[in-house]
Amino acid sequence: MIEASRAYELQGSFGAQNLRPITRAVAAPGPGELLLRMRALSLNYRDLMMIDGAYNPRQPLPLVPLSDGVGEVVAVGPGVEGIAVGERVMPCFAEGWLEGPPERAKLATTLGGPLPGVLCEHRLTPARAVVKAPAHLSDAEAATLPCAAVTAWHALITEGKIKPGDRVLLEGTGGVSIFALQIAVMAGAEVAITSSSSAKLERARALGASLTINYREEPDWGRRARAWAGGEGVDHVVEVGGAGTIEGALKAVRPGGTISVIGVLSGVRQPLLLTPILMQQIRLQGIIVGSRAIFADLCRAFGHQRIQPVVDRTFPFDQVQQALEHLRSGAHFGKVVIEVG
């Protein structure tokens, strides 16, 4: 049995400077539990907010951060069926949200705050709250799925119900937006995407984007997207910017269309004119990742279609600070990954 394992813990107060390496004992799995040897982890903007104290200033410390990863099963507790030692599984973002709509109790079981996260070499996790990794994916690719990919799938497929020929607008080229691009193209939709980087827009076009908009060159990108969609507007906007981009999303969307609100990269507060939402029957749909059932649907589709997540860059386990700073810089295209070796 493994006697000790490394992890990173946010200690004392918030701030990346307070993220400390620790060594801790490893317990055997109890009834219904798995012991995972984490093989790769991926970063989300939420992780930065949690570490900075911006996501939940009342989060008790110490805390092992990060919500997304893939691990190899190294021990199985009593009563676990259908999962064997040696298989690769991904813990769900919310351990208690197995299916159905969100509820307060379910949303209180998210990893990396309030529950301990996956920034560790070994982790005990409930067997009911994992999904098997698609066989065609590498560890780094599989680690990207639990939060960003599920969020994009939840927005566009589960709630958005997009169909062939729909037009979708995506903001930026971070993890959720690139997954949304791949999912929308898989579903037969046409995609417009924004970025301040022409090089990133070229890569997005190679992944199937029909329209690319450099928002520094075209500040009125919402109007540009609406014109691309025949003047009526796009069917669906994946809104990751928050306060700084919601007005552009409202310009872009058609009457009766949907804006999936999933991120706050540019802020959380903004005076908002409600008239267009009311008079054009626009649907603002908040999205917070998704249930285990949604995660399983995503993995079946990715396995069947052989979808390959876009990994921007990988860092070793002893370079967590550098990985966080790379994410914070906004230079990434797709997902930032930490390999646990």
Secondary structure, 3 states (H helix, E strand, C coil): CCCEEEEEEECCCCCHHHEEEEEEECCCCCCCEEEEEEEEEECCHHHHHHHHCCCCCCCCCCECCCCEEEEEEEEECCCCCCCCCCCEEEECCECCCCCCCCCHHHHCCEECCCECCCCECEEEEEHHHEEECCCCCCHHHHCCHHHHHHHHHHHHHHHCCCCCCCEEEEECCCHHHHHHHHHHHHCCCEEEEEECCHHHHHHHHHCCCCEEEECCCCCCHHHHHHHHCCCCCEEEEEECCHHHCHHHHHHHEEEEEEEEECCCCCCCCCCCCCHHHHHCCCEEEECCCCCHHHHHHHHHHHHHHCCCCCEEEEEEHHHHHHHHHHHHHCCCCCEEEEECC
